[in-house]
Amino acid sequence: MSHSHTDVSDQVSNEACPITEVLDHVAGKWSIGILVAAAHGPVRFTELERTITGISRRMLTLNLRRLERDGLLVRTVHPTVPPKVEYSLTPMARELHATLTGLVGWAERHRADITTARATYDAATASSPDPHVGPGRR
């Protein structure tokens, strides 16, 4: 392999890994819910816990820390007794929120279409003798 080809491959690999990691963080099951909930202003841990159905306290804590580390959330501790902790979006996360809102809207609009497509696919593959042969591939 030529030296110039190696340099290009290394550059693509070095750039792709962080991009994949960032997308995994922001598009994760819990991250989207946290970012959407925090978009309406500062939000407390217990509010997030109530809003995001099915998330455990530990998973919420881990995701909040990761989003804060990635620069998407700001954690503010107010000096009260007991301490009041709020989370809010950074400017970078506000920009991301606009994209997430579009994605969530798309999912809501096409939920029924996807359910129908799955049922059609499952029915077609159930009648196929080879489970690896999808509809229209016999």
N, CA, C and O atoms as a GROMACS GRO file, in nm:
protein
  552
    1MET      N    1   0.086  -0.117   0.000
    1MET     CA    2   0.000   0.000   0.000
    1MET      C    3   0.090   0.123   0.000
    1MET      O    4   0.191   0.127   0.071
    2SER      N    5   0.055   0.221  -0.078
    2SER     CA    6   0.136   0.341  -0.087
    2SER      C    7   0.121   0.423   0.040
    2SER      O    8   0.022   0.412   0.112
    3HIS      N    9   0.221   0.504   0.065
    3HIS     CA   10   0.222   0.589   0.184
    3HIS      C   11   0.104   0.688   0.182
    3HIS      O   12   0.043   0.713   0.286
    4SER      N   13   0.073   0.743   0.064
    4SER     CA   14  -0.036   0.841   0.057
    4SER      C   15  -0.170   0.775   0.084
    4SER      O   16  -0.258   0.838   0.143
    5HIS      N   17  -0.188   0.651   0.043
    5HIS     CA   18  -0.314   0.581   0.069
    5HIS      C   19  -0.329   0.553   0.219
    5HIS      O   20  -0.439   0.564   0.274
    6THR      N   21  -0.220   0.518   0.283
    6THR     CA   22  -0.222   0.493   0.427
    6THR      C   23  -0.260   0.620   0.503
    6THR      O   24  -0.338   0.614   0.598
    7ASP      N   25  -0.206   0.732   0.462
    7ASP     CA   26  -0.237   0.858   0.529
    7ASP      C   27  -0.386   0.891   0.521
    7ASP      O   28  -0.445   0.935   0.620
    8VAL      N   29  -0.446   0.870   0.404
    8VAL     CA   30  -0.589   0.897   0.386
    8VAL      C   31  -0.672   0.802   0.471
    8VAL      O   32  -0.767   0.844   0.536
    9SER      N   33  -0.636   0.673   0.471
    9SER     CA   34  -0.710   0.574   0.550
    9SER      C   35  -0.703   0.607   0.699
    9SER      O   36  -0.803   0.599   0.770
   10ASP      N   37  -0.583   0.645   0.745
   10ASP     CA   38  -0.567   0.682   0.886
   10ASP      C   39  -0.649   0.806   0.920
   10ASP      O   40  -0.711   0.812   1.026
   11GLN      N   41  -0.650   0.903   0.831
   11GLN     CA   42  -0.726   1.027   0.855
   11GLN      C   43  -0.875   0.997   0.864
   11GLN      O   44  -0.942   1.046   0.955
   12VAL      N   45  -0.928   0.917   0.772
   12VAL     CA   46  -1.070   0.882   0.773
   12VAL      C   47  -1.103   0.805   0.900
   12VAL      O   48  -1.205   0.832   0.964
   13SER      N   49  -1.019   0.711   0.938
   13SER     CA   50  -1.042   0.632   1.058
   13SER      C   51  -1.040   0.720   1.183
   13SER      O   52  -1.126   0.705   1.270
   14ASN      N   53  -0.944   0.810   1.192
   14ASN     CA   54  -0.934   0.898   1.309
   14ASN      C   55  -1.052   0.992   1.320
   14ASN      O   56  -1.095   1.023   1.431
   15GLU      N   57  -1.105   1.038   1.208
   15GLU     CA   58  -1.221   1.128   1.211
   15GLU      C   59  -1.350   1.052   1.234
   15GLU      O   60  -1.441   1.104   1.300
   16ALA      N   61  -1.362   0.931   1.181
   16ALA     CA   62  -1.486   0.854   1.190
   16ALA      C   63  -1.515   0.808   1.332
   16ALA      O   64  -1.630   0.813   1.375
   17CYS      N   65  -1.415   0.765   1.405
   17CYS     CA   66  -1.438   0.714   1.540
   17CYS      C   67  -1.501   0.818   1.633
   17CYS      O   68  -1.601   0.787   1.697
   18PRO      N   69  -1.447   0.938   1.642
   18PRO     CA   70  -1.512   1.038   1.728
   18PRO      C   71  -1.654   1.072   1.680
   18PRO      O   72  -1.743   1.095   1.763
   19ILE      N   73  -1.676   1.077   1.550
   19ILE     CA   74  -1.809   1.108   1.499
   19ILE      C   75  -1.907   0.999   1.541
   19ILE      O   76  -2.017   1.029   1.585
   20THR      N   77  -1.867   0.874   1.527
   20THR     CA   78  -1.953   0.762   1.567
   20THR      C   79  -1.981   0.768   1.716
   20THR      O   80  -2.094   0.746   1.760
   21GLU      N   81  -1.879   0.798   1.793
   21GLU     CA   82  -1.895   0.808   1.938
   21GLU      C   83  -1.993   0.919   1.976
   21GLU      O   84  -2.079   0.900   2.061
   22VAL      N   85  -1.979   1.034   1.913
   22VAL     CA   86  -2.068   1.147   1.941
   22VAL      C   87  -2.212   1.111   1.904
   22VAL      O   88  -2.304   1.136   1.981
   23LEU      N   89  -2.231   1.051   1.787
   23LEU     CA   90  -2.365   1.012   1.744
   23LEU      C   91  -2.425   0.909   1.839
   23LEU      O   92  -2.544   0.914   1.870
   24ASP      N   93  -2.344   0.814   1.885
   24ASP     CA   94  -2.392   0.716   1.982
   24ASP      C   95  -2.439   0.785   2.110
   24ASP      O   96  -2.541   0.745   2.168
   25HIS      N   97  -2.366   0.887   2.154
   25HIS     CA   98  -2.403   0.958   2.277
   25HIS      C   99  -2.533   1.037   2.260
   25HIS      O  100  -2.624   1.026   2.343
   26VAL      N  101  -2.543   1.115   2.154
   26VAL     CA  102  -2.658   1.204   2.141
   26VAL      C  103  -2.783   1.134   2.088
   26VAL      O  104  -2.894   1.181   2.109
   27ALA      N  105  -2.765   1.021   2.021
   27ALA     CA  106  -2.880   0.951   1.966
   27ALA      C  107  -2.920   0.831   2.050
   27ALA      O  108  -3.004   0.751   2.010
   28GLY      N  109  -2.860   0.818   2.167
   28GLY     CA  110  -2.892   0.707   2.255
   28GLY      C  111  -3.035   0.714   2.304
   28GLY      O  112  -3.098   0.820   2.306
   29LYS      N  113  -3.085   0.599   2.344
   29LYS     CA  114  -3.223   0.586   2.390
   29LYS      C  115  -3.259   0.691   2.496
   29LYS      O  116  -3.365   0.754   2.488
   30TRP      N  117  -3.172   0.710   2.594
   30TRP     CA  118  -3.204   0.800   2.704
   30TRP      C  119  -3.161   0.943   2.676
   30TRP      O  120  -3.224   1.037   2.725
   31SER      N  121  -3.056   0.961   2.599
   31SER     CA  122  -3.004   1.096   2.572
   31SER      C  123  -3.107   1.184   2.505
   31SER      O  124  -3.122   1.301   2.540
   32ILE      N  125  -3.178   1.131   2.409
   32ILE     CA  126  -3.278   1.210   2.336
   32ILE      C  127  -3.384   1.260   2.435
   32ILE      O  128  -3.420   1.378   2.433
   33GLY      N  129  -3.434   1.171   2.520
   33GLY     CA  130  -3.535   1.211   2.617
   33GLY      C  131  -3.485   1.317   2.713
   33GLY      O  132  -3.559   1.410   2.747
   34ILE      N  133  -3.362   1.304   2.757
   34ILE     CA  134  -3.303   1.401   2.850
   34ILE      C  135  -3.290   1.536   2.782
   34ILE      O  136  -3.328   1.639   2.839
   35LEU      N  137  -3.237   1.538   2.660
   35LEU     CA  138  -3.217   1.664   2.590
   35LEU      C  139  -3.349   1.732   2.556
   35LEU      O  140  -3.360   1.855   2.566
   36VAL      N  141  -3.448   1.655   2.517
   36VAL     CA  142  -3.579   1.713   2.486
   36VAL      C  143  -3.642   1.770   2.613
   36VAL      O  144  -3.700   1.879   2.610
   37ALA      N  145  -3.633   1.697   2.725
   37ALA     CA  146  -3.691   1.744   2.851
   37ALA      C  147  -3.620   1.869   2.903
   37ALA      O  148  -3.684   1.959   2.956
   38ALA      N  149  -3.489   1.874   2.888
   38ALA     CA  150  -3.412   1.988   2.938
   38ALA      C  151  -3.425   2.111   2.848
   38ALA      O  152  -3.383   2.220   2.888
   39ALA      N  153  -3.480   2.096   2.731
   39ALA     CA  154  -3.492   2.208   2.637
   39ALA      C  155  -3.594   2.312   2.683
   39ALA      O  156  -3.592   2.425   2.635
   40HIS      N  157  -3.681   2.275   2.773
   40HIS     CA  158  -3.785   2.367   2.818
   40HIS      C  159  -3.740   2.452   2.937
   40HIS      O  160  -3.823   2.513   3.004
   41GLY      N  161  -3.611   2.455   2.962
   41GLY     CA  162  -3.559   2.535   3.072
   41GLY      C  163  -3.488   2.446   3.172
   41GLY      O  164  -3.485   2.324   3.155
   42PRO      N  165  -3.432   2.506   3.274
   42PRO     CA  166  -3.363   2.423   3.373
   42PRO      C  167  -3.458   2.318   3.429
   42PRO      O  168  -3.574   2.346   3.458
   43VAL      N  169  -3.407   2.198   3.444
   43VAL     CA  170  -3.488   2.087   3.491
   43VAL      C  171  -3.413   2.013   3.601
   43VAL      O  172  -3.291   1.996   3.594
   44ARG      N  173  -3.485   1.970   3.702
   44ARG     CA  174  -3.425   1.900   3.814
   44ARG      C  175  -3.421   1.750   3.787
   44ARG      O  176  -3.495   1.699   3.703
   45PHE      N  177  -3.334   1.681   3.859
   45PHE     CA  178  -3.316   1.537   3.844
   45PHE      C  179  -3.449   1.463   3.858
   45PHE      O  180  -3.483   1.379   3.775
   46THR      N  181  -3.525   1.496   3.963
   46THR     CA  182  -3.652   1.425   3.986
   46THR      C  183  -3.753   1.452   3.874
   46THR      O  184  -3.834   1.365   3.841
   47GLU      N  185  -3.749   1.571   3.816
   47GLU     CA  186  -3.838   1.601   3.703
   47GLU      C  187  -3.801   1.513   3.584
   47GLU      O  188  -3.888   1.460   3.516
   48LEU      N  189  -3.671   1.499   3.559
   48LEU     CA  190  -3.626   1.413   3.449
   48LEU      C  191  -3.667   1.269   3.475
   48LEU      O  192  -3.713   1.199   3.385
   49GLU      N  193  -3.650   1.226   3.598
   49GLU     CA  194  -3.684   1.089   3.636
   49GLU      C  195  -3.833   1.060   3.612
   49GLU      O  196  -3.869   0.951   3.565
   50ARG      N  197  -3.918   1.156   3.643
   50ARG     CA  198  -4.063   1.140   3.620
   50ARG      C  199  -4.098   1.148   3.473
   50ARG      O  200  -4.188   1.077   3.426
   51THR      N  201  -4.029   1.234   3.399
   51THR     CA  202  -4.061   1.257   3.258
   51THR      C  203  -4.018   1.143   3.168
   51THR      O  204  -4.089   1.109   3.073
   52ILE      N  205  -3.903   1.084   3.195
   52ILE     CA  206  -3.846   0.982   3.107
   52ILE      C  207  -3.888   0.844   3.157
   52ILE      O  208  -3.830   0.790   3.250
   53THR      N  209  -3.989   0.790   3.095
   53THR     CA  210  -4.047   0.662   3.135
   53THR      C  211  -3.947   0.548   3.119
   53THR      O  212  -3.887   0.530   3.014
   54GLY      N  213  -3.932   0.471   3.227
   54GLY     CA  214  -3.850   0.350   3.221
   54GLY      C  215  -3.704   0.366   3.256
   54GLY      O  216  -3.632   0.267   3.264
   55ILE      N  217  -3.656   0.487   3.278
   55ILE     CA  218  -3.515   0.507   3.309
   55ILE      C  219  -3.492   0.487   3.459
   55ILE      O  220  -3.570   0.535   3.541
   56SER      N  221  -3.385   0.417   3.492
   56SER     CA  222  -3.350   0.398   3.633
   56SER      C  223  -3.270   0.520   3.680
   56SER      O  224  -3.217   0.596   3.599
   57ARG      N  225  -3.261   0.535   3.811
   57ARG     CA  226  -3.183   0.647   3.866
   57ARG      C  227  -3.037   0.638   3.822
   57ARG      O  228  -2.975   0.738   3.787
   58ARG      N  229  -2.984   0.517   3.825
   58ARG     CA  230  -2.843   0.497   3.786
   58ARG      C  231  -2.821   0.534   3.641
   58ARG      O  232  -2.724   0.603   3.608
   59MET      N  233  -2.910   0.488   3.552
   59MET     CA  234  -2.895   0.516   3.409
   59MET      C  235  -2.911   0.666   3.383
   59MET      O  236  -2.841   0.722   3.298
   60LEU      N  237  -3.003   0.730   3.454
   60LEU     CA  238  -3.020   0.875   3.439
   60LEU      C  239  -2.893   0.948   3.484
   60LEU      O  240  -2.847   1.039   3.416
   61THR      N  241  -2.838   0.907   3.596
   61THR     CA  242  -2.715   0.969   3.646
   61THR      C  243  -2.601   0.953   3.547
   61THR      O  244  -2.530   1.049   3.517
   62LEU      N  245  -2.582   0.832   3.495
   62LEU     CA  246  -2.474   0.807   3.399
   62LEU      C  247  -2.491   0.891   3.273
   62LEU      O  248  -2.394   0.948   3.222
   63ASN      N  249  -2.613   0.899   3.223
   63ASN     CA  250  -2.638   0.977   3.101
   63ASN      C  251  -2.621   1.126   3.125
   63ASN      O  252  -2.568   1.196   3.039
   64LEU      N  253  -2.664   1.176   3.239
   64LEU     CA  254  -2.646   1.318   3.271
   64LEU      C  255  -2.497   1.352   3.277
   64LEU      O  256  -2.455   1.455   3.225
   65ARG      N  257  -2.420   1.266   3.340
   65ARG     CA  258  -2.275   1.290   3.349
   65ARG      C  259  -2.211   1.290   3.210
   65ARG      O  260  -2.127   1.375   3.180
   66ARG      N  261  -2.251   1.195   3.127
   66ARG     CA  262  -2.193   1.185   2.994
   66ARG      C  263  -2.230   1.307   2.909
   66ARG      O  264  -2.145   1.360   2.838
   67LEU      N  265  -2.355   1.351   2.916
   67LEU     CA  266  -2.398   1.468   2.840
   67LEU      C  267  -2.331   1.595   2.892
   67LEU      O  268  -2.299   1.685   2.814
   68GLU      N  269  -2.308   1.601   3.022
   68GLU     CA  270  -2.236   1.716   3.078
   68GLU      C  271  -2.090   1.713   3.031
   68GLU      O  272  -2.034   1.816   2.995
   69ARG      N  273  -2.030   1.595   3.033
   69ARG     CA  274  -1.890   1.580   2.988
   69ARG      C  275  -1.876   1.618   2.841
   69ARG      O  276  -1.775   1.677   2.801
   70ASP      N  277  -1.977   1.584   2.760
   70ASP     CA  278  -1.973   1.615   2.617
   70ASP      C  279  -2.004   1.762   2.588
   70ASP      O  280  -1.999   1.804   2.472
   71GLY      N  281  -2.035   1.839   2.690
   71GLY     CA  282  -2.061   1.982   2.671
   71GLY      C  283  -2.203   2.013   2.626
   71GLY      O  284  -2.228   2.119   2.570
   72LEU      N  285  -2.295   1.921   2.652
   72LEU     CA  286  -2.433   1.941   2.609
   72LEU      C  287  -2.524   1.987   2.723
   72LEU      O  288  -2.628   2.048   2.699
   73LEU      N  289  -2.485   1.958   2.845
   73LEU     CA  290  -2.563   1.999   2.961
   73LEU      C  291  -2.476   2.078   3.057
   73LEU      O  292  -2.355   2.054   3.067
   74VAL      N  293  -2.538   2.171   3.127
   74VAL     CA  294  -2.473   2.243   3.236
   74VAL      C  295  -2.544   2.202   3.363
   74VAL      O  296  -2.667   2.208   3.372
   75ARG      N  297  -2.467   2.161   3.461
   75ARG     CA  298  -2.521   2.122   3.592
   75ARG      C  299  -2.496   2.237   3.687
   75ARG      O  300  -2.383   2.279   3.708
   76THR      N  301  -2.605   2.288   3.745
   76THR     CA  302  -2.595   2.401   3.838
   76THR      C  303  -2.644   2.355   3.975
   76THR      O  304  -2.755   2.306   3.990
   77VAL      N  305  -2.556   2.373   4.074
   77VAL     CA  306  -2.592   2.339   4.212
   77VAL      C  307  -2.619   2.469   4.286
   77VAL      O  308  -2.531   2.554   4.298
   78HIS      N  309  -2.741   2.482   4.337
   78HIS     CA  310  -2.780   2.601   4.414
   78HIS      C  311  -2.753   2.574   4.562
   78HIS      O  312  -2.788   2.467   4.613
   79PRO      N  313  -2.690   2.668   4.631
   79PRO     CA  314  -2.651   2.648   4.772
   79PRO      C  315  -2.770   2.659   4.866
   79PRO      O  316  -2.783   2.756   4.941
   80THR      N  317  -2.856   2.561   4.862
   80THR     CA  318  -2.972   2.556   4.952
   80THR      C  319  -2.964   2.426   5.032
   80THR      O  320  -2.881   2.340   5.004
   81VAL      N  321  -3.052   2.413   5.130
   81VAL     CA  322  -3.060   2.289   5.207
   81VAL      C  323  -3.200   2.233   5.189
   81VAL      O  324  -3.296   2.297   5.230
   82PRO      N  325  -3.214   2.115   5.128
   82PRO     CA  326  -3.110   2.037   5.062
   82PRO      C  327  -3.066   2.106   4.933
   82PRO      O  328  -3.137   2.193   4.881
   83PRO      N  329  -2.948   2.068   4.880
   83PRO     CA  330  -2.899   2.132   4.758
   83PRO      C  331  -2.997   2.113   4.642
   83PRO      O  332  -3.054   2.006   4.624
   84LYS      N  333  -3.015   2.217   4.566
   84LYS     CA  334  -3.102   2.212   4.448
   84LYS      C  335  -3.010   2.204   4.326
   84LYS      O  336  -2.926   2.292   4.304
   85VAL      N  337  -3.026   2.098   4.247
   85VAL     CA  338  -2.943   2.077   4.128
   85VAL      C  339  -3.033   2.084   4.006
   85VAL      O  340  -3.137   2.018   3.999
   86GLU      N  341  -2.992   2.164   3.910
   86GLU     CA  342  -3.067   2.179   3.786
   86GLU      C  343  -2.975   2.153   3.667
   86GLU      O  344  -2.854   2.175   3.673
   87TYR      N  345  -3.036   2.105   3.560
   87TYR     CA  346  -2.964   2.080   3.436
   87TYR      C  347  -3.027   2.165   3.326
   87TYR      O  348  -3.149   2.176   3.316
   88SER      N  349  -2.943   2.225   3.244
   88SER     CA  350  -2.992   2.303   3.131
   88SER      C  351  -2.903   2.278   3.010
   88SER      O  352  -2.788   2.236   3.022
   89LEU      N  353  -2.960   2.306   2.893
   89LEU     CA  354  -2.887   2.284   2.768
   89LEU      C  355  -2.784   2.394   2.745
   89LEU      O  356  -2.806   2.510   2.779
   90THR      N  357  -2.673   2.355   2.686
   90THR     CA  358  -2.573   2.451   2.641
   90THR      C  359  -2.617   2.502   2.503
   90THR      O  360  -2.706   2.443   2.442
   91PRO      N  361  -2.558   2.609   2.453
   91PRO     CA  362  -2.592   2.656   2.318
   91PRO      C  363  -2.574   2.547   2.212
   91PRO      O  364  -2.653   2.537   2.118
   92MET      N  365  -2.470   2.466   2.227
   92MET     CA  366  -2.448   2.357   2.132
   92MET      C  367  -2.564   2.257   2.137
   92MET      O  368  -2.607   2.207   2.033
   93ALA      N  369  -2.613   2.228   2.255
   93ALA     CA  370  -2.725   2.134   2.270
   93ALA      C  371  -2.855   2.194   2.218
   93ALA      O  372  -2.941   2.121   2.168
   94ARG      N  373  -2.871   2.327   2.230
   94ARG     CA  374  -2.992   2.391   2.175
   94ARG      C  375  -2.996   2.374   2.023
   94ARG      O  376  -3.103   2.351   1.966
   95GLU      N  377  -2.881   2.384   1.961
   95GLU     CA  378  -2.874   2.360   1.816
   95GLU      C  379  -2.910   2.216   1.785
   95GLU      O  380  -2.984   2.189   1.690
   96LEU      N  381  -2.859   2.123   1.864
   96LEU     CA  382  -2.890   1.981   1.846
   96LEU      C  383  -3.039   1.955   1.869
   96LEU      O  384  -3.099   1.872   1.801
   97HIS      N  385  -3.098   2.026   1.965
   97HIS     CA  386  -3.240   2.006   1.996
   97HIS      C  387  -3.329   2.028   1.875
   97HIS      O  388  -3.428   1.957   1.856
   98ALA      N  389  -3.296   2.126   1.793
   98ALA     CA  390  -3.375   2.152   1.672
   98ALA      C  391  -3.374   2.029   1.582
   98ALA      O  392  -3.477   1.994   1.524
   99THR      N  393  -3.260   1.964   1.569
   99THR     CA  394  -3.250   1.843   1.488
   99THR      C  395  -3.327   1.729   1.553
   99THR      O  396  -3.398   1.655   1.484
  100LEU      N  397  -3.313   1.714   1.684
  100LEU     CA  398  -3.384   1.607   1.754
  100LEU      C  399  -3.535   1.624   1.745
  100LEU      O  400  -3.609   1.526   1.733
  101THR      N  401  -3.580   1.748   1.751
  101THR     CA  402  -3.724   1.775   1.739
  101THR      C  403  -3.775   1.728   1.603
  101THR      O  404  -3.883   1.669   1.594
  102GLY      N  405  -3.698   1.753   1.499
  102GLY     CA  406  -3.735   1.705   1.366
  102GLY      C  407  -3.738   1.554   1.360
  102GLY      O  408  -3.828   1.496   1.299
  103LEU      N  409  -3.641   1.488   1.422
  103LEU     CA  410  -3.635   1.342   1.423
  103LEU      C  411  -3.752   1.283   1.501
  103LEU      O  412  -3.814   1.187   1.456
  104VAL      N  413  -3.781   1.340   1.616
  104VAL     CA  414  -3.894   1.293   1.697
  104VAL      C  415  -4.025   1.312   1.620
  104VAL      O  416  -4.110   1.223   1.620
  105GLY      N  417  -4.041   1.426   1.555
  105GLY     CA  418  -4.161   1.450   1.474
  105GLY      C  419  -4.174   1.349   1.362
  105GLY      O  420  -4.283   1.298   1.335
  106TRP      N  421  -4.062   1.319   1.295
  106TRP     CA  422  -4.062   1.219   1.188
  106TRP      C  423  -4.107   1.084   1.242
  106TRP      O  424  -4.188   1.015   1.180
  107ALA      N  425  -4.052   1.045   1.359
  107ALA     CA  426  -4.088   0.916   1.419
  107ALA      C  427  -4.236   0.910   1.454
  107ALA      O  428  -4.301   0.807   1.433
  108GLU      N  429  -4.290   1.018   1.506
  108GLU     CA  430  -4.432   1.022   1.539
  108GLU      C  431  -4.519   1.013   1.415
  108GLU      O  432  -4.620   0.942   1.414
  109ARG      N  433  -4.480   1.085   1.309
  109ARG     CA  434  -4.558   1.084   1.184
  109ARG      C  435  -4.557   0.947   1.115
  109ARG      O  436  -4.655   0.909   1.051
  110HIS      N  437  -4.448   0.874   1.127
  110HIS     CA  438  -4.432   0.749   1.052
  110HIS      C  439  -4.442   0.624   1.138
  110HIS      O  440  -4.416   0.513   1.089
  111ARG      N  441  -4.478   0.639   1.263
  111ARG     CA  442  -4.490   0.524   1.353
  111ARG      C  443  -4.584   0.418   1.297
  111ARG      O  444  -4.550   0.300   1.295
  112ALA      N  445  -4.701   0.458   1.252
  112ALA     CA  446  -4.800   0.362   1.198
  112ALA      C  447  -4.748   0.299   1.069
  112ALA      O  448  -4.768   0.179   1.048
  113ASP      N  449  -4.682   0.376   0.984
  113ASP     CA  450  -4.628   0.322   0.859
  113ASP      C  451  -4.523   0.215   0.887
  113ASP      O  452  -4.519   0.112   0.820
  114ILE      N  453  -4.440   0.239   0.985
  114ILE     CA  454  -4.335   0.143   1.020
  114ILE      C  455  -4.396   0.016   1.079
  114ILE      O  456  -4.352  -0.094   1.048
  115THR      N  457  -4.498   0.032   1.162
  115THR     CA  458  -4.567  -0.084   1.220
  115THR      C  459  -4.629  -0.169   1.109
  115THR      O  460  -4.620  -0.292   1.112
  116THR      N  461  -4.692  -0.103   1.011
  116THR     CA  462  -4.752  -0.174   0.898
  116THR      C  463  -4.646  -0.245   0.815
  116THR      O  464  -4.663  -0.361   0.777
  117ALA      N  465  -4.535  -0.176   0.788
  117ALA     CA  466  -4.427  -0.237   0.709
  117ALA      C  467  -4.369  -0.358   0.781
  117ALA      O  468  -4.339  -0.459   0.717
  118ARG      N  469  -4.353  -0.350   0.911
  118ARG     CA  470  -4.301  -0.464   0.988
  118ARG      C  471  -4.396  -0.583   0.981
  118ARG      O  472  -4.353  -0.697   0.962
  119ALA      N  473  -4.525  -0.556   0.997
  119ALA     CA  474  -4.624  -0.664   0.992
  119ALA      C  475  -4.623  -0.731   0.855
  119ALA      O  476  -4.630  -0.854   0.845
  120THR      N  477  -4.616  -0.651   0.750
  120THR     CA  478  -4.610  -0.705   0.613
  120THR      C  479  -4.485  -0.790   0.594
  120THR      O  480  -4.493  -0.900   0.540
  121TYR      N  481  -4.372  -0.740   0.637
  121TYR     CA  482  -4.245  -0.812   0.625
  121TYR      C  483  -4.250  -0.942   0.704
  121TYR      O  484  -4.212  -1.047   0.653
  122ASP      N  485  -4.297  -0.935   0.829
  122ASP     CA  486  -4.304  -1.054   0.914
  122ASP      C  487  -4.395  -1.159   0.855
  122ASP      O  488  -4.364  -1.278   0.860
  123ALA      N  489  -4.509  -1.117   0.800
  123ALA     CA  490  -4.602  -1.212   0.739
  123ALA      C  491  -4.538  -1.278   0.618
  123ALA      O  492  -4.552  -1.399   0.598
  124ALA      N  493  -4.466  -1.202   0.537
  124ALA     CA  494  -4.402  -1.257   0.417
  124ALA      C  495  -4.288  -1.351   0.454
  124ALA      O  496  -4.270  -1.454   0.389
  125THR      N  497  -4.211  -1.318   0.556
  125THR     CA  498  -4.100  -1.405   0.594
  125THR      C  499  -4.148  -1.528   0.670
  125THR      O  500  -4.081  -1.631   0.667
  126ALA      N  501  -4.262  -1.518   0.737
  126ALA     CA  502  -4.317  -1.634   0.808
  126ALA      C  503  -4.361  -1.742   0.710
  126ALA      O  504  -4.356  -1.860   0.742
  127SER      N  505  -4.405  -1.702   0.592
  127SER     CA  506  -4.450  -1.799   0.493
  127SER      C  507  -4.336  -1.850   0.404
  127SER      O  508  -4.357  -1.938   0.322
  128SER      N  509  -4.217  -1.794   0.421
  128SER     CA  510  -4.101  -1.835   0.343
  128SER      C  511  -4.031  -1.952   0.410
  128SER      O  512  -4.012  -1.950   0.532
  129PRO      N  513  -3.992  -2.056   0.334
  129PRO     CA  514  -3.923  -2.170   0.395
  129PRO      C  515  -3.783  -2.134   0.445
  129PRO      O  516  -3.731  -2.201   0.535
  130ASP      N  517  -3.721  -2.030   0.389
  130ASP     CA  518  -3.587  -1.988   0.431
  130ASP      C  519  -3.599  -1.856   0.505
  130ASP      O  520  -3.634  -1.755   0.443
  131PRO      N  521  -3.572  -1.852   0.636
  131PRO     CA  522  -3.588  -1.728   0.713
  131PRO      C  523  -3.494  -1.616   0.668
  131PRO      O  524  -3.516  -1.500   0.704
  132HIS      N  525  -3.391  -1.648   0.591
  132HIS     CA  526  -3.297  -1.546   0.545
  132HIS      C  527  -3.340  -1.484   0.414
  132HIS      O  528  -3.276  -1.391   0.364
  133VAL      N  529  -3.449  -1.536   0.357
  133VAL     CA  530  -3.499  -1.480   0.232
  133VAL      C  531  -3.615  -1.387   0.266
  133VAL      O  532  -3.718  -1.431   0.316
  134GLY      N  533  -3.597  -1.260   0.239
  134GLY     CA  534  -3.699  -1.160   0.270
  134GLY      C  535  -3.806  -1.157   0.163
  134GLY      O  536  -3.799  -1.232   0.066
  135PRO      N  537  -3.906  -1.070   0.180
  135PRO     CA  538  -4.013  -1.058   0.083
  135PRO      C  539  -3.958  -1.018  -0.054
  135PRO      O  540  -3.871  -0.931  -0.064
  136GLY      N  541  -4.008  -1.082  -0.158
  136GLY     CA  542  -3.969  -1.047  -0.294
  136GLY      C  543  -3.832  -1.099  -0.332
  136GLY      O  544  -3.779  -1.062  -0.437
  137ARG      N  545  -3.772  -1.186  -0.248
  137ARG     CA  546  -3.636  -1.236  -0.277
  137ARG      C  547  -3.635  -1.387  -0.296
  137ARG      O  548  -3.529  -1.449  -0.286
  138ARG      N  549  -3.749  -1.446  -0.323
  138ARG     CA  550  -3.755  -1.593  -0.334
  138ARG      C  551  -3.711  -1.642  -0.466
  138ARG      O  552  -3.711  -1.763  -0.490
   0.00000   0.00000   0.00000
